[in-house]
């Protein structure tokens, strides 16, 4: 066991750090930048997807806190902190909101510790160090912070492609959603197979030594919502989900779909 904490590998690319690079962040290493640049040559739209996915998160969390009255958030596979993270958006609307982040990357966890000081006095921001393939353990640990008798927003934001199989993906989501009470929400998005460059990018990334990311069809991703009721506008491209009607121009045609649905 490493008594000084988990080792951060700087010789193997990591999707959270590459995502950070695409979004213009500085929390990445040379190997991440190299793979990120190569990826942009394969699929130039991936940087747009990274930026738009954050915009989707902001709109979804704001809707959950303001319109749906949610005060508890379980953000699984959170990735590296950036501007306007889940707790910042939620607590700007509801200062008493509780946010539990889940991830198992050492660099993500190092940054997550800093987030613990960046929370409202009334609210809670904490993290759990777990792989999302172990949803039962995530639920067990989240119970120490979240009240599972009250609605919880469960979030999988662009991470389910890391599930080892499609069956695993469904098992993970359904295990967590079975544990939360009526009135809870599921919000997720993921890249889809509609874009051949995106599929090729994922194939090349797997060759780099990073944890593989498996793009899936719209229908497969939508199936994660089975048994839940969509809020408007349903399962759509993330650039079309509750966008500001005053915005100028057409939404970016990226192959990223998702939605927000509640448990009856």
Secondary structure as GFF3:
##gff-version 3
##sequence-region A 1 264
A	DSSP	alpha_helix	15	22	.	.	.	ID=ss1
A	DSSP	alpha_helix	30	42	.	.	.	ID=ss2
A	DSSP	alpha_helix	46	66	.	.	.	ID=ss3
A	DSSP	beta_strand	72	76	.	.	.	ID=ss4
A	DSSP	alpha_helix	86	93	.	.	.	ID=ss5
A	DSSP	beta_strand	98	103	.	.	.	ID=ss6
A	DSSP	alpha_helix	106	115	.	.	.	ID=ss7
A	DSSP	beta_strand	124	129	.	.	.	ID=ss8
A	DSSP	alpha_helix	135	142	.	.	.	ID=ss9
A	DSSP	beta_strand	153	157	.	.	.	ID=ss10
A	DSSP	three_ten_helix	160	162	.	.	.	ID=ss11
A	DSSP	alpha_helix	166	179	.	.	.	ID=ss12
A	DSSP	beta_strand	185	191	.	.	.	ID=ss13
A	DSSP	alpha_helix	196	207	.	.	.	ID=ss14
A	DSSP	alpha_helix	218	222	.	.	.	ID=ss15
A	DSSP	three_ten_helix	223	225	.	.	.	ID=ss16
A	DSSP	beta_strand	229	230	.	.	.	ID=ss17
A	DSSP	beta_strand	236	237	.	.	.	ID=ss18
A	DSSP	three_ten_helix	238	240	.	.	.	ID=ss19
A	DSSP	beta_strand	256	262	.	.	.	ID=ss20
###
